[in-house]
Amino acid sequence: MIEAKNVVKSFDGFRALDGLTMTVPQGSIYGLVGPNGAGKSTLLRHVTGVYRQDSGSVLLDGDPIYENPAAKARIANIPDELYYFLSASTRDMMRFYKGFYPRFDAGRYEALKDVFPTVNERQSIRRLSKGMQKQAAFWLALSCRPDVLVLDEPVDGLDPVMRRQVWSLLMGDVAEHGTTVLVSSHNLRELEDVCDHVGILSHGKVLIERSLSDLQSNIVKMQVVFQEKELPALPDDMEVLHVSQVGRIHTLIIRGNATDITNRLAVYAPILMEALPLTLEEIFIYELGGEDYAVRDIVL
């Protein structure tokens, strides 16, 4: 389990992380989402032990990660901007990784050649295309057999077939070996298919942290047609996050349980009423509606 407790990190007076607290359960795929500048990459560099926090703690199973070789040996990382030694090939990096990842699986490295057949393991990684560099990164990281895999925009540059192949490998490791995956991405549609927990960051803090099923059950999109064209006065205690209208159809984004909200709107005797689940992208937009995001005029 990864825990960040009241983490503060400043750069030249700017607080990139501002008392951030987060828990990533063991054996989960945890999606980290947030606007640009929210602190996602900074947080990932703390989790991988690259940065030391100004205050607070970042722990792996209760042990600090920073300057802890034993903890770092359990973590594999694929950053947004890949870095390898000059002129090093995938096979060169395999030998390097094998030296400090105690559970590096040479047999799996050989087996994964069939998954990444277009990657020439003896060619300099820097001379490969961006997509092939990402494939090489996954090839090496998965061969490390890590307890924790930290990914920053992991499938950027991969074609749709390889994206599916990579996610299948990751989910297989989670199911079979209990690997914990912490992934930051702007592709919310893709995260929705693979993540079971989600943390939404803004201004260096975690605003919301829940399982994806809980997150989706606590906010609902209602499409309603009332007797009159205008929207009736709704109860003050109904937390309506967004209202839009196309013709006579009102679209309401409301925080709460779909069944409860449907029952409360039924008292207005609507002609038509339907509750629709929100996508992770829609949840992200409306949860950040009060966080400097101009989303109130979006019509879904």
C-alpha positions in Angstrom: 0.0 0.0 0.0 1.2 3.5 -0.9 0.4 6.3 1.5 1.0 10.0 1.2 0.3 11.9 4.4 0.1 15.8 4.5 2.8 16.1 1.9 4.1 19.6 1.1 6.6 20.4 -1.7 7.5 23.8 -2.8 9.6 25.1 -5.7 10.9 28.7 -5.4 7.9 29.6 -3.1 5.3 27.8 -5.2 3.6 24.9 -3.5 3.3 22.1 -6.0 1.9 19.8 -3.3 -0.1 21.5 -0.5 -0.8 19.1 2.3 -1.7 16.2 0.0 -3.0 13.0 1.5 -3.7 9.9 -0.6 -3.9 6.1 -0.2 -3.3 3.6 -3.0 -4.6 0.1 -1.9 -2.5 -2.9 -2.6 -3.4 -4.8 -5.7 -5.4 -1.9 -7.2 -5.1 0.1 -10.4 -5.3 3.7 -9.1 -6.0 6.5 -11.6 -4.5 9.9 -10.8 -6.3 12.6 -12.7 -6.3 16.4 -12.6 -5.7 19.5 -14.7 -2.3 20.6 -15.9 -0.2 21.9 -13.0 -2.3 20.1 -10.4 0.8 18.3 -9.0 0.4 14.8 -10.6 4.0 14.4 -11.9 5.4 15.9 -8.7 3.5 13.4 -6.6 4.7 10.5 -8.8 8.3 11.7 -8.3 7.8 11.5 -4.6 6.3 8.0 -4.8 9.3 6.8 -6.8 11.7 8.4 -4.4 13.1 11.0 -6.7 11.9 14.0 -4.7 12.0 14.4 -0.9 9.0 16.2 0.5 9.4 19.4 2.6 7.1 17.9 5.2 4.7 15.0 5.6 5.5 11.4 4.6 5.4 9.1 1.6 5.3 5.5 2.5 5.3 2.0 0.9 3.8 -0.5 3.4 4.7 1.8 6.2 8.3 2.5 5.2 9.6 5.8 3.9 10.5 5.6 0.2 13.0 8.4 -0.1 16.6 7.2 0.2 15.3 3.7 0.9 16.9 1.2 -1.6 14.8 -1.7 -0.3 11.6 0.2 -1.1 12.8 1.5 -4.4 13.8 -2.0 -5.5 10.1 -2.9 -5.3 9.0 0.0 -7.6 9.3 0.3 -11.4 8.6 3.5 -13.1 7.7 4.6 -16.6 7.8 8.4 -16.7 6.3 10.7 -19.3 9.8 11.6 -20.6 11.8 8.4 -20.9 15.5 8.4 -20.1 18.1 5.8 -20.9 21.9 5.8 -21.0 23.4 7.1 -24.2 23.6 4.5 -26.9 22.1 1.8 -24.6 19.9 -0.8 -26.2 16.9 -2.6 -24.6 19.2 -5.6 -24.0 21.8 -3.3 -22.4 19.2 -1.8 -20.1 17.9 -5.3 -19.3 21.4 -6.2 -17.9 21.4 -2.9 -16.0 18.0 -3.4 -14.4 18.9 -7.0 -13.6 21.6 -5.6 -11.4 19.4 -3.8 -8.9 15.9 -5.4 -9.3 16.3 -8.5 -7.2 13.2 -10.1 -8.7 14.1 -9.3 -12.3 12.7 -12.2 -14.4 15.0 -13.0 -17.3 12.6 -15.7 -18.5 9.8 -13.2 -18.7 12.1 -10.8 -20.6 12.6 -13.4 -23.2 8.9 -14.3 -23.3 7.9 -10.7 -23.9 9.8 -10.6 -27.1 6.7 -12.1 -28.7 4.6 -9.2 -27.3 6.9 -6.5 -28.6 8.2 -8.0 -31.9 8.9 -4.7 -33.6 11.4 -3.6 -31.0 15.0 -4.4 -32.0 16.5 -5.2 -28.6 20.0 -4.6 -29.9 19.3 -1.2 -31.4 19.9 2.0 -29.4 16.7 3.0 -27.6 17.2 6.6 -28.5 17.1 5.7 -32.2 13.7 4.0 -31.9 10.4 5.8 -32.6 8.5 7.2 -29.7 6.0 4.3 -29.8 8.8 1.7 -29.8 10.6 3.5 -27.0 7.4 3.1 -24.9 7.2 -0.5 -25.8 10.8 -1.0 -24.7 10.0 0.8 -21.4 7.1 -1.6 -20.7 9.2 -4.6 -21.8 11.8 -3.7 -19.2 9.4 -2.6 -16.4 7.2 -5.7 -16.6 10.3 -7.9 -16.5 11.3 -6.4 -13.2 8.3 -8.1 -11.5 7.7 -5.0 -9.3 5.3 -4.8 -6.4 4.4 -1.3 -7.5 4.3 0.1 -11.1 4.2 3.9 -11.4 3.1 5.2 -14.8 2.9 8.8 -16.1 1.0 9.0 -19.4 1.9 5.4 -20.0 0.4 4.6 -23.4 1.0 7.9 -25.1 2.4 7.2 -28.5 1.2 3.6 -28.7 -1.2 2.4 -31.4 -4.6 1.1 -30.3 -3.7 -2.6 -30.7 -0.5 -2.2 -28.5 -2.5 -0.1 -26.0 -4.9 -3.0 -25.5 -2.0 -5.4 -25.3 -0.2 -3.4 -22.6 -3.3 -2.9 -20.5 -4.0 -6.6 -20.7 -0.5 -7.4 -19.4 -0.9 -4.9 -16.6 -4.3 -6.2 -15.5 -2.9 -9.7 -15.6 -0.1 -8.8 -13.2 -2.6 -7.2 -10.9 -4.9 -10.2 -10.9 -2.2 -12.9 -10.7 0.6 -11.2 -8.6 -1.2 -8.4 -6.7 0.8 -5.7 -8.4 -0.2 -2.2 -7.5 -0.4 0.2 -10.4 -0.5 4.0 -9.9 -1.2 5.7 -13.3 -1.5 9.3 -14.2 -3.2 10.1 -17.5 -5.3 12.7 -19.3 -7.1 9.9 -21.2 -10.0 9.5 -18.8 -11.9 7.3 -21.2 -9.1 4.8 -21.1 -8.7 5.0 -17.3 -12.4 4.3 -16.8 -11.9 0.9 -18.5 -9.0 -0.2 -16.2 -9.0 1.6 -12.9 -10.8 0.6 -9.8 -9.8 3.6 -7.7 -9.5 7.2 -8.7 -8.0 10.3 -7.1 -8.8 13.8 -8.4 -6.1 16.4 -7.8 -6.3 20.2 -8.0 -3.9 22.8 -6.7 -1.6 20.2 -5.0 -4.4 18.5 -3.1 -6.5 15.4 -3.5 -10.1 16.7 -3.8 -11.8 13.3 -4.1 -10.4 9.8 -3.6 -12.8 6.9 -4.0 -13.4 3.6 -5.8 -14.6 4.2 -9.3 -17.9 2.5 -8.5 -18.5 4.8 -5.5 -17.6 7.8 -7.5 -20.0 7.0 -10.2 -22.8 6.2 -7.8 -22.6 9.5 -6.0 -23.3 11.8 -9.0 -26.0 11.4 -11.7 -27.1 13.0 -15.0 -30.9 13.4 -15.2 -32.6 14.1 -18.5 -36.1 15.4 -17.7 -39.1 16.9 -19.6 -41.6 18.7 -17.4 -45.2 19.7 -18.0 -44.0 23.3 -18.5 -41.1 24.3 -20.7 -39.3 26.1 -17.8 -37.4 24.3 -15.1 -39.4 24.3 -11.8 -37.9 25.5 -8.6 -36.0 22.6 -7.2 -35.4 22.0 -3.4 -32.6 24.1 -1.9 -31.0 21.0 -0.5 -30.7 19.3 -3.9 -27.1 19.8 -4.9 -27.4 20.6 -8.6 -23.9 21.0 -10.2 -25.0 21.9 -13.7 -28.2 22.7 -15.6 -28.6 22.9 -19.4 -31.6 22.9 -21.8 -32.1 21.8 -25.4 -35.7 22.4 -26.5 -37.8 21.0 -23.7 -35.2 18.6 -22.4 -33.5 19.6 -19.2 -30.1 18.0 -18.4 -29.3 18.2 -14.7 -26.1 17.0 -13.1 -26.9 16.3 -9.5 -24.9 14.9 -6.6 -26.5 12.0 -4.9 -28.0 8.5 -5.5 -29.8 8.0 -8.7 -32.8 6.3 -7.1 -33.3 9.0 -4.4 -33.0 11.8 -7.0 -35.4 10.1 -9.3 -38.0 9.8 -6.5 -37.5 13.5 -5.5 -38.0 14.7 -9.1 -41.0 12.4 -9.6 -43.1 14.8 -7.4 -43.0 17.3 -10.3 -44.9 14.8 -12.5 -42.4 14.9 -15.4 -43.5 13.8 -18.8 -40.2 12.0 -19.3 -37.3 11.3 -16.9 -34.2 9.2 -17.3 -31.2 8.7 -15.0 -27.9 8.3 -16.9 -24.5 7.3 -15.4 -21.7 9.8 -15.9 -18.4 8.9 -17.5 -15.2 9.6 -15.6 -14.5 12.5 -17.9 -17.9 14.1 -17.0 -17.3 13.5 -13.3 -13.9 15.1 -13.6 -15.4 18.2 -15.3 -18.2 18.7 -12.8 -16.3 17.9 -9.7 -13.8 20.6 -10.7 -16.6 23.0 -11.7 -15.9 25.2 -8.7 -12.1 24.9 -9.2 -11.5 27.5 -11.8 -13.0 25.4 -14.6 -15.4 27.2 -17.0 -17.7 24.2 -17.5 -21.1 25.6 -16.6 -22.1 26.3 -20.2 -21.2 22.9 -21.5 -24.2 21.0 -23.0 -23.9 17.3 -22.7 
